Amino acid sequence: MKGARATAVELAALHVDRPDPASSLVRACRAALSRRCSVGLTLAADAALAQRVSLAAVGPLAGRGETLQINLGEGPCVQSLSRLAPVLAPDLDDTDVTGAWPVFAAQARADGIRAVFAIPVVDTRPTVPQPGLVLSLYRDRPGDLPAADLRTARTHVQAAELLLLAAPVPGEDSAADSWLLPTDAVVHQATGMISYRHALTTGQALALLRSHAHIRGTDLTDLAHAIVHRGLRLPDPPPPDPAGP
C-alpha cells in the first residue's frame, strides 16, 4: 500500500506542468472528496495572514470564505497556521468551536457556509521554516468531515507544498510569478504603500487598510486596488493617546 508522501509526490508530478498548477490541484482535490465541498488553498508568511495570497479557490463557497479570512484577519485558516494543526469546524453554530473567530463565523453563515475544515502543511523539523500552506474545505451544511476526506485533503496540501518547492524563484521565470502572485497580491502592494506614506509598520498598515474596508463596507482587495491603481489615499490615522499605556 502506497504511503501518503508517495501519493503526494505522484499528485504533484501530475499537476506541475499545468498552466495553473495550484488551481488544477485544488480541482482534483475537490473531485476526490466523498462529500461535496468548495476548496481553497492559501499561502501565508505569518499566522495573521499579513502576507498572504489565495493560490486557488474552487467551488461556490471558497472565494467568499478565503476573502472573509483575509478581510477580517481571523478564521479557521488563521487558527490552523497559529496552532500548526488542523482546525475542524463541522458546525459554525457551535460557539465552543468558533469562539476564537466569532465575526468570521457569523459572516460565513450569512454567506451560506456552515462548516469549515482547515488543514495546514506541518513540518516538525526545527530548521525548516513553515511554508504557511493551508487547504480549506467549505461546506453548505453542518457535519463531520469523513476520515477518508481528511486524508485526501492532507495528501493534496502536501502535494501543494511539493509544487511550491518546485516552482522557479519569482523574477527568474514568469510562471513562478503567476503561481505565487495571484490577483489579491495587490493587498500586499497597498500595505507597502500605506506603510511608506504613513510611517507605519506593515502590521499597522494592514490594520489601517482593514479598518477602512470595514468602515466603507467594501472588500479589502477592492480597496487595495483603488489605492494601488487609482491613487486613493487613506486619511492619516489618529495620533496615539499620550495618556494611554
N, C-alpha and C positions, 0 to 999 in steps of 0.2 A: 504493500500500500504506500502510495506517494505521500511524503510529508508536506506540510503547509508551505514551507520555504521553497521546495522544488516546484510546487504548483504555482507559487507566486512568480518564480523565475520564468516558467513557461508562459504565464499570462503577460508578463512584461515583454517578452520576446514577440508575442503576437501583436502588441499594440505600439511598439517603439517606433516603427516606421510610418505610422498613420499620420495624416496631416495635423490632427489634433489628438495626440495620444491620451491626454487626460480625459477628454470627453468620451473618447472611444472606450477607454477602460471603465468609466463610470456607467456608460450604457450597458456594457457587458455585465457589470455587477448587478444592475437593476434587473436585467433579464434572467440572471441566475438565482435571484431570490425566490423563495417559495411563496412569500406574501408580497403583494404589490406595494412598493414604496417609491417615493421620489428620493434621489440620491444626490448629495453634494460632496465635493472634495475641496478642502481648504488647506492652504499653506500659510503658516503664520510663524513669525520670528519670535513672538512672545505670547504669553497666555492672555494678555489683554487685547490681542488682535490689533495692536497699534500699527504693526507692519504685517499686513495680511492681504492675500489675494484669494479669491474664489476661483479655483482652477477649472471647475466644471459644476454644472447644476442641471440635472436631467429629471424631468417629471414636473407635474403642475405645482408641487409644493416646494421644491428645492430652492428655486430662485428667491422666493419670498423668505424662506427660512434662513438662507445664507445672508440675505440683505439685512434682516432684522438683527442678527447677531453682530454684524459689523456696525450697524447704526447705533445699537444700544450698548455694545461692549459687554454683553452678558449673554448667557445661554449655555446649553449643554456642551457645545463645541469649546467654548472658553473654559468651562469647568474641566473638561477632559484634558485640555492642554495643561491646566494648572495641576491637576492630580496625576497626569501621565497614566491615566487609566480610563477604560470605557465608562461613559455615563449613559445609563439606560433609563429612559423615562417613558414607561408604557402608557401613562395616563397623565396628561398635562393638567387635569383637575386635581391631582394628588399633591397637596401643598407640602407634604413631607418630602417629596422628590424635587419639587420646583422651588423650594424656599430660597435657594441661592440666586435664582433668576426669575422673580415673580413678574417683572414687566414683560420680559420675553414671553413667558408662558401665557400671559393674558393676551398679548397681541398675536401670538401664534395661534391661539384658539380662535380668535376673531377672524383669522385668515384660513380657518379650516384645518389647521394642523393639530392633531390630537395626541400624537405620540412621536418622540424623537429618540434616536439612538446614535450616540457619537462614539466612534471607535478611532483612537489615535494610533500612530506608529510609536512604539516604545522601544528604545534601545537602552538596555541596562548597563552598557559599557560606559564607565565614568569619563573616558577620554573622548567619547564621541558626542558632539553637540546634538541636541534634539532637533530633528528637522521640522517639527511642528505640523506634520501632516495629519489631518483628521478627515475621516469619511463619516458623513452624517446621513442617517436614514430618516425620512419624514413620512408619517402615515396619517390618513384622514380619519382614523378610528382608533380608539384605545385597544391595547392588547400587548401581551408579551412578545418579544422577539424570539422566534424559534432558535434553538441552539444551532441548527444547521445554517440558518441565515447569519447568525453571529460569526460562525466560522467563515462563511462566504465573504462577509464584509472584511474580516481580518485579513484574509488572503488577498483581497483586492487592494486594501490600503498598503499592504506590504509590496504588492506589485507596483503601486504608485510610487513608493519610495525608490524602488529599483529604477523606474522610468526617470525619476527626478535625478538620481545619481548618474544616469546615462546621458542626460541632456548636456549639450555643449555649454560652455561658460557664456553667459549673456554678453553680447558685444562681439563675440567671435563668430557667431552664426545666427542668422535671423530666425531660425527655427527655435532656438533657445528663448529668444525674446517672446515669441508667440506662445510658448509653453508656460513661461514663468510670469509674464506680464499681461494678463487679460485686461479687459476694459476698466475694471474697477481699480486698477493700479493708479488711476487719476486721484484717488483718495490720498495716496502717499505723496503725490506731487503737490496737492493742495496743502497737505500738512506741512511739507517743507517750506512752501511759500509763506504760510501763516507764521511758522516758526521764525523765519527771517524777518518778516515785516513787523512783528510784534515783540521780537526778542524773547521768545518763549522756548521752552524745551519742546521736543516733538510730542511728548505725552500731554503737555499743557495745550499745545496747538490742536491735537486731535480732540481733546476735551472741549475746546472752544468751537471747533467745527461741529461736533456732535450736538452741543448746546444750541447753536444757531439752526441746525437742521430741525431739531425738536421744536424750537420756537416758531420757525417758519412752516412747520408741518410738511417738510419736504424730505425726499430721500437723500441720504448722505452723499451718494455718488453724484446725484444731480447737482447738489450744492457745490461739491468739489469741482465738477465740470465747469460751472459758472465762474468759479474763482480762477481756474487754470486757463480756460479758453475764452471767457468773456470779460475778464478784468474785474470781476466783482471783488470788492474789498469789504471785509468784515469790520465792524466797529471795534475800537480798542477795548480790551477787557477792562473792567474796573480795577483801580489800583488796590493792592492788598490793604486790609484794615490794620492801621498801626497799633490798634488796641487789641488785635487778635493775638492768638498764641504764637 
